[in-house]
Amino acid sequence: MASSVQEAQRRRGVLGIGSAGAFQSGGPTLYLSTTLPLAALEVLAHWADYYNLDGYGVFTVDPPDDFEFERLPDDVNVRDAAACTAYGAAWLAEARTAALVVPSVLMPAACAERHVILNPRHPEFDQLLGGLRAHGPFVSDPRIKGALSSPDESLR
């Protein structure tokens, strides 16, 4: 599996699915990460909403070479939820592209970690389905879940 994931990353693959957070406004979206560790980190950052790593799968998407991505402009502060929501809503309403690439709030700006938000209603979205690959369930080391467990169930 590792070689398949690494190969997909090399070919601009994207991994993981969650909710589009601050960028989600005005319609359904899929939220992916450019690396599996970033996708897992997103789940852990929102542990109070998930608190269970069971049921996640690992998928890669290998887009066609001519697939068009829009990138969040540098002048949009990714930590400004209102600005991100406004930008995401306009991107979605105008259907400018099927994919919007945004930086990770969880990782430093200099890091290459990114998220890709997909608009499943965009006419070019179906181009991604041919490159969709399932790699099986997400399996984490039990120490991760143990580190996040609380003896006080009211905290979960």
SULJOHU-V250268 format. One record per residue. N is the residue number from 1. RES is the residue in one small letter. D_CENTER is the distance of its C-alpha to the mean C-alpha in Angstrom with 2 decimals. Layout:
n->(N:N)
res->(RES:RES)
d_center->(D_CENTER:D_CENTER)
//
This chain:
n->(1:2:3:4:5:6:7:8:9:10:11:12:13:14:15:16:17:18:19:20:21:22:23:24:25:26:27:28:29:30:31:32:33:34:35:36:37:38:39:40:41:42:43:44:45:46:47:48:49:50:51:52:53:54:55:56:57:58:59:60:61:62:63:64:65:66:67:68:69:70:71:72:73:74:75:76:77:78:79:80:81:82:83:84:85:86:87:88:89:90:91:92:93:94:95:96:97:98:99:100:101:102:103:104:105:106:107:108:109:110:111:112:113:114:115:116:117:118:119:120:121:122:123:124:125:126:127:128:129:130:131:132:133:134:135:136:137:138:139:140:141:142:143:144:145:146:147:148:149:150:151:152:153:154:155:156)
res->(m:a:s:s:v:q:e:a:q:r:r:r:g:v:l:g:i:g:s:a:g:a:f:q:s:g:g:p:t:l:y:l:s:t:t:l:p:l:a:a:l:e:v:l:a:h:w:a:d:y:y:n:l:d:g:y:g:v:f:t:v:d:p:p:d:d:f:e:f:e:r:l:p:d:d:v:n:v:r:d:a:a:a:c:t:a:y:g:a:a:w:l:a:e:a:r:t:a:a:l:v:v:p:s:v:l:m:p:a:a:c:a:e:r:h:v:i:l:n:p:r:h:p:e:f:d:q:l:l:g:g:l:r:a:h:g:p:f:v:s:d:p:r:i:k:g:a:l:s:s:p:d:e:s:l:r)
d_center->(19.49:18.82:20.44:18.40:15.09:16.75:18.13:14.92:13.54:16.91:16.67:13.47:11.48:7.75:6.82:5.57:5.35:6.02:7.69:7.42:9.86:12.24:11.25:11.95:15.64:17.93:16.33:13.76:10.25:7.34:3.81:2.22:3.40:7.04:8.68:9.24:10.76:7.98:6.01:9.62:10.36:8.06:10.00:13.08:12.87:13.06:15.55:18.06:15.99:15.22:17.92:17.65:15.77:17.70:16.48:13.05:12.99:11.77:11.15:11.15:11.57:14.38:14.96:18.63:20.10:20.92:17.61:17.17:14.20:14.81:14.06:14.30:17.94:18.98:21.16:18.46:18.06:14.47:16.28:18.19:16.55:19.24:18.80:15.04:15.81:18.71:16.97:14.17:17.04:19.15:16.64:16.18:19.94:21.08:18.84:18.93:16.37:14.03:11.13:10.55:9.44:9.33:10.24:9.12:11.74:12.04:13.18:16.28:16.37:18.19:15.47:13.65:10.25:7.82:4.57:5.51:6.57:9.02:12.42:14.00:17.32:17.54:20.32:18.47:15.55:17.90:18.14:14.84:16.28:18.86:16.45:14.49:15.56:15.52:16.35:17.40:16.61:14.63:17.65:17.77:20.95:22.98:23.51:20.00:20.72:24.22:23.30:21.39:24.19:26.72:30.32:30.39:28.73:28.79:26.01:23.61)
//
